[in-house]
Amino acid sequence: MKISQFSLAMQLQPPEYDMGSKVSVLGDMYSFGILILEIFTGRRPTDTLFQAISSLHHFVETALPEKVMEILDKTTFHGAMSKATNGKEYWGSIKKEEMECLVSILEIGVACSAESARDRLTVTQVYSKLTLIREKFLQRED
């Protein structure tokens, strides 16, 4: 294992592991939640931004749902960006239904990365929520 891989594993480690708790499925859910937040925001838990605020989890949690467009990774969603006449980028082509799906997925990431293990979603709950999001998104396309 390379040092960089070890560093990544530590970033995804739930807080209770630092207090001597045993490895559990809820710890895996924490890692899954952080991974979701990283994918959609393009930020890592160790970004310098989080020296000023508490965490990636808090960063996303406080932005939902009204400020979701401010935290999304612009490189991931570049197709949804448009240029205004003043040269600034704005989110021009994301539809309301797509926005609701993005917010729902980020809410899953936040719920899975809750600091307390007992406040996290279970695998079954995540599966149910993701299935509903997929069905809603696919219905929109019909």
matplotlib code that plots the C-alpha trace (Angstrom):
import matplotlib.pyplot as plt

x = [0.0, 1.3, 1.3, -1.2, -3.6, -3.2, -4.0, -7.1, -8.3, -7.8, -9.9, -12.8, -12.5, -15.5, -15.0, -15.9, -12.9, -10.6, -12.4, -11.7, -15.0, -15.0, -15.3, -18.9, -21.3, -22.2, -18.5, -18.8, -21.8, -19.8, -17.1, -19.8, -21.3, -18.0, -17.3, -20.7, -19.9, -16.4, -17.7, -20.4, -18.4, -15.0, -13.6, -11.7, -12.2, -8.6, -9.0, -7.7, -11.2, -12.1, -9.5, -11.8, -15.0, -15.6, -15.8, -16.9, -20.1, -20.8, -20.0, -22.6, -25.1, -25.3, -25.6, -28.6, -30.9, -30.9, -27.1, -26.5, -25.3, -22.6, -21.0, -21.2, -18.0, -18.0, -15.7, -18.1, -21.1, -19.4, -22.2, -24.7, -22.7, -23.4, -21.5, -23.3, -22.6, -20.3, -18.2, -19.3, -20.5, -23.9, -26.0, -28.3, -29.3, -30.1, -33.8, -35.8, -36.2, -32.4, -31.7, -34.0, -32.2, -28.8, -30.1, -31.5, -28.2, -26.3, -28.8, -27.9, -24.2, -24.9, -27.1, -24.5, -21.6, -23.3, -20.8, -22.8, -23.1, -26.6, -27.7, -26.5, -28.6, -28.5, -27.6, -31.2, -32.4, -29.7, -30.8, -34.5, -33.7, -31.4, -34.0, -36.7, -34.3, -33.6, -37.3, -38.1, -35.3, -36.1, -39.9, -38.9, -37.2, -40.2]
y = [0.0, 3.4, 6.3, 8.2, 5.3, 5.1, 8.9, 8.4, 5.6, 7.8, 10.5, 8.1, 6.7, 7.4, 9.4, 6.5, 4.5, 7.2, 6.4, 2.7, 1.5, -1.7, -1.8, -1.9, -1.6, 1.9, 2.8, 1.7, 3.9, 6.9, 6.2, 5.8, 9.2, 11.0, 9.4, 10.7, 14.2, 14.1, 13.0, 15.7, 18.6, 17.8, 18.4, 16.2, 16.1, 17.4, 20.5, 23.7, 25.1, 22.8, 24.3, 27.4, 25.4, 22.2, 19.5, 18.4, 17.0, 20.4, 22.3, 20.3, 20.1, 23.9, 24.4, 22.1, 22.7, 26.4, 26.7, 23.3, 24.9, 26.8, 23.6, 21.3, 20.5, 22.6, 20.3, 17.4, 19.4, 21.4, 20.6, 22.3, 25.5, 28.5, 31.7, 35.0, 38.1, 39.3, 36.2, 34.7, 31.1, 30.2, 27.1, 27.5, 24.1, 22.1, 21.4, 21.5, 17.7, 17.2, 19.6, 17.7, 14.5, 16.1, 17.5, 14.0, 12.3, 14.9, 14.5, 10.8, 11.6, 13.9, 11.4, 8.6, 10.8, 11.9, 12.0, 9.7, 6.1, 5.7, 8.8, 7.3, 5.6, 1.9, 0.1, -0.8, 2.8, 4.0, 1.4, 2.4, 6.1, 5.6, 3.4, 6.2, 8.8, 6.6, 5.9, 9.6, 10.6, 7.9, 8.9, 12.4, 11.2, 9.3]
z = [0.0, -0.9, 1.6, -0.6, -0.4, 3.3, 3.5, 1.5, 3.7, 6.8, 5.2, 4.7, 8.3, 10.5, 13.7, 16.0, 14.9, 16.5, 19.8, 19.7, 18.2, 16.2, 12.4, 11.4, 8.5, 9.8, 9.4, 5.8, 5.3, 6.6, 4.0, 1.3, 2.3, 2.2, -1.2, -2.5, -1.2, -2.8, -6.2, -6.4, -4.9, -6.2, -2.8, -0.4, 3.4, 3.7, 1.4, 2.9, 2.8, 5.7, 8.0, 8.2, 8.5, 10.2, 7.5, 4.0, 5.7, 7.2, 4.0, 2.0, 4.8, 5.2, 1.5, 1.0, -0.7, -1.6, -2.3, -4.0, -7.2, -5.4, -4.1, -7.1, -8.9, -12.0, -13.9, -13.3, -14.4, -17.1, -19.6, -17.4, -17.2, -19.5, -20.0, -19.3, -21.5, -18.7, -19.0, -15.7, -15.6, -14.4, -14.2, -17.2, -18.3, -15.2, -15.0, -11.7, -11.7, -12.2, -9.4, -7.1, -7.9, -7.2, -3.9, -3.0, -3.7, -1.7, 1.2, 1.2, 1.3, 4.3, 6.1, 5.6, 6.8, 10.1, 12.9, 15.1, 13.8, 15.0, 13.0, 9.7, 7.0, 6.7, 3.5, 3.0, 3.5, 1.0, -1.6, -1.2, -1.5, -4.6, -6.2, -5.8, -7.2, -10.2, -10.8, -10.5, -12.9, -15.5, -15.4, -16.2, -19.3, -20.6]

ax = plt.figure().add_subplot(projection="3d")
ax.plot(x, y, z, "-o")
ax.set_aspect("equal")
plt.show()
